[in-house]
Amino acid sequence: MSTILKPFLLNILKPLQRVKSHLKRQIRFCKTHRIWALQPPELVSYVEGLESQLKDIERSFVTLVKWRITVLRDNQVGYFSFPIITDILRRRVTSSREDFHQAQTSNFKISKNFSCGKLQLLNLEYNQLEGSIPDDLCRLAALFQLDLGSNKLSGFVPASFGNLTNLRSLHLGSNQITSIPSTLLNLKDILYLNLSSNFFTGPLPLEIGNLKVLIKIDLSMNNFSGVIPITIGYLKDLQYLFLEYNRLQGSIPDSIGDLINLKSLDLSNNNLSGIIPISLEKLLDLKDINVSFNKLEGEIPREGSFRNFLAESFKGNELLCGMPNLQVPPCRTRIHHTSRKNGLLIGIVLPLSTIFIMVVILLILRYRKRGKPLPNDANMPPIAN
């Protein structure tokens, strides 16, 4: 048991025990004096709920031991997380507030003096942490997973985060952060990146293609604008790509068809235009796609995983056409998906055809010139015998 966490949890546990004992005494008194009927029926269920909370907290001590959370005397941490503190702080106990005020975290901020050189896992999600992310977190060189999601953090992500070369999972979603440093894209070994539901703006950087081993990236519910960079096709191991609810424009890049391991793609609620690339038919592992509520047009691809997708994946695009089961109008022609082939035909076949025709014409002219008939014999003088 952590020498830091145990006193903290005990301070929460004791008030609960006092309230529980007080209510139990009250219930026994009511039953003994046969005035139980005068008590509100909600009292029993309230006590039962309180007992359930108490058991949850008691079980939390077992959980903490199971998670191998240990704090050494020299403050060098091997594994460290707050799975149960998170659960406790999410509870809203409305009675006996004086006893539970220690569980409130509205004024709690990340300490700038926080330092544990061997820390590998830090989970502070679902609290009410506020203020900016301290630079001192970047001194945790061994950090493998950092989860600060669902708080009230604001400002910018420190540029020194790019030095956390051991980081494999970064979750900063559901905060009020406004800026991402370019150095964050130096984390070439990161596997999971969640920056969703913040206040990020501007274009997606081309350098996103540097994160070549990325498995999941969630940039949804921000204010990103501009086009989706074609370099996103470099992420060959990517399985989950979430860019919904932004202000992205332009076409869906063909390079997304190179993400051969992609399982889920969400580009909905943007301002994307043009066609759905036929290259996406190559994504045979794609189980879920959502491009709804954009400005897409042309025929919806029919092959590959597109055979299994439903109308909800494409709704809100008035100019799309395709199969009746997708609840879109039928396509008059298949111009959109053959435009590239037609371009090749026009660019190659047409010039060759022109040259061929010119050669044939020249040969015909030369043949006619050589085969010109002799003058008529009737106009020539007779030959003497």
Secondary structure, DSSP 8 states (H G I E B T S, - for coil): --TTHHHHHHHHHHHHHHHHHHHHHHHHHHHHTT-GGGS-THHHHHHHHHHHHHHHHHHHHHHHHHTT--B-TTS-BSS---HHHHHHHH----SSHHHHGGG--TT-B--TT---TT--EEE--SS--EE---GGGGG-TT--EEE--SSEEEEE--GGGGG-TT--EEE--SSEEEE--GGGGG-TT--EEE--SS--EEE--GGGGG-TT--EEE--SSEEEEE--GGGGG-TT--EEE--SSEEESB--GGGGG-TT--EEE--SS--EE---GGGGG-TT--EEE--SSEEEEE---SGGGGS--GGGTTT-TEEE--GGGTS---S--HHHHHHHHHHIIIIIHHHHHHHHHHHHHHHHHHHHHT-----GGGS-----
